[in-house]
Amino acid sequence: MMMSEEPAATDAASDAARRLTALGERLWTQDEATALKELRDSLPLLRTVAALSLPLSAALLPAFWMTGHAEEGYELAKELCPPDLPEDVASRVMDGEDPELCFPLESEPASAAALAAPAFLRDVPRALLLACCMDGGGQCAYACTRYDEAARLHASALHLVVAFEHGEGGEGGEGGALDAALLRSRALDGLGRVARESGRYERSLALHAAAARAAVGLE
């Protein structure tokens, strides 16, 4: 009896993971509102998944705060944070040492090929999946008003993206460059919100401007 139940349980967990991942992917599209409602209704499925895989975490972490589970999302992101990140990764960005955070807003338009919709959670390098998790965790920490932790997680996401763009973190699929630009924009936007809550309004404006530059080519 036990032998017949175990494969069934495994299949159920796999089906739940696939369904949750699909919902998470849709959160990055124009179908966000419908996907969020379905995700909220599907949260009991999380109990059938023994451990969130990295792609599944990347898909769902940005939505934890939207469904009233910001604290849980924050704790999960902390567990995924790479141990070899620089300790001052957040302070370097928040204190204004990044020369890219400046005006005017300028960006090269992306090519038509680059603007093709990427399969965001498929064939994506580990570094960018981790960056997505860190950014989602930063959103959750922000929702919990843990602004220092939000800054650390968003800055960690930015650090991972920059490392990937410099050839670290593995090879990606055709959408890798587009995924990196998207995550760069999201991380910078998160850091801009944290700077605003900290009263650093000029820094916040510079961070949001940098996020806008990264997003220009994404239309």
Helices and strands as residue ranges (DSSP letters): H 2-26, H 32-42, G 43-48, H 54-64, G 65-67, H 70-80, H 89-94, H 126-143, H 147-165, H 176-197, H 201-216
